[in-house]
Amino acid sequence: MDFNVKKLVRDAGTALSRVVQLTEEKLGTSEKTELDAHFENLAERSDTTKLWTEKILRDTEAVLTPNPGNRVEDFLFEKIEKKRPNRLTNQEYLGLDMIEAGNDFGPGTAYG
């Protein structure tokens, strides 16, 4: 295993200088770096895409691996009260999130 101390120190120094810059910008002791409006738009879109992708991924995992606790709860309610609690299924949650993501991004995108 190669252990390069110089590279480790250089990377730590870079990270520390970035933290200092961010802290100064947040506290108002230095000027904030102005970004291009197009870049800020792209950054915002990428953050939104990341959030929706993670949410849809979690919903898809829930569809593929259902919660056994919900099935046991449904079984017990059927035996005791003869009525299941009203809640959306995993497929319905996935569908609703996909619709919301499509509405958020618009019709001209892959999510739309």
C-alpha positions, -999 to +999 in steps of 0.1 A: +000+000+000+014+034-011+011+060+016+021+094+003+024+119+032+030+148+009-002+142-011-022+137+021-009+171+035-016+188+002-051+175+000-058+185+037-045+220+030-068+223-001-098+211+019-089+235+048-086+265+024-120+257+009-136+255+044-121+288+053-134+305+021-169+291+026-169+302+063-158+337+053-185+339+027-212+327+051-201+351+078-199+380+054-163+389+060-154+383+024-170+387-010-191+358-022-179+343-055-204+354-082-214+326-105-228+328-140-266+326-141-265+297-166-242+278-142-264+285-112-294+272-133-275+240-142-265+235-106-300+239-094-313+215-120-287+189-111-296+191-074-333+187-083-325+158-106-304+142-079-332+145-053-359+131-075-337+103-087-329+093-051-366+094-042-377+074-072-349+049-065-361+044-029-397+040-041-386+014-066-366-005-039-398-005-018-418-020-047-392-047-053-386-055-016-419-049+002-421-043+039-431-075+057-444-055+086-471-039+064-482-074+052-484-087+088-503-056+098-528-060+070-532-097+079-539-089+115-564-061+107-582-085+083-585-110+111-595-086+139-615-058+123-622-071+088-609-037+075-575-028+062-561+006+071-563+031+042-528+038+029-512+039-004-494+009-018-457+011-027-466+012-064-489+041-058-462+060-040-438+053-069-464+065-094-472+097-076-435+105-072-429+099-109-458+122-118-445+149-095-410+146-109-425+148-144-444+179-135-414+195-118-391+190-148-417+197-176-427+177-207-395+182-227-373+161-204-367+125-197-386+128-164-415+146-181 
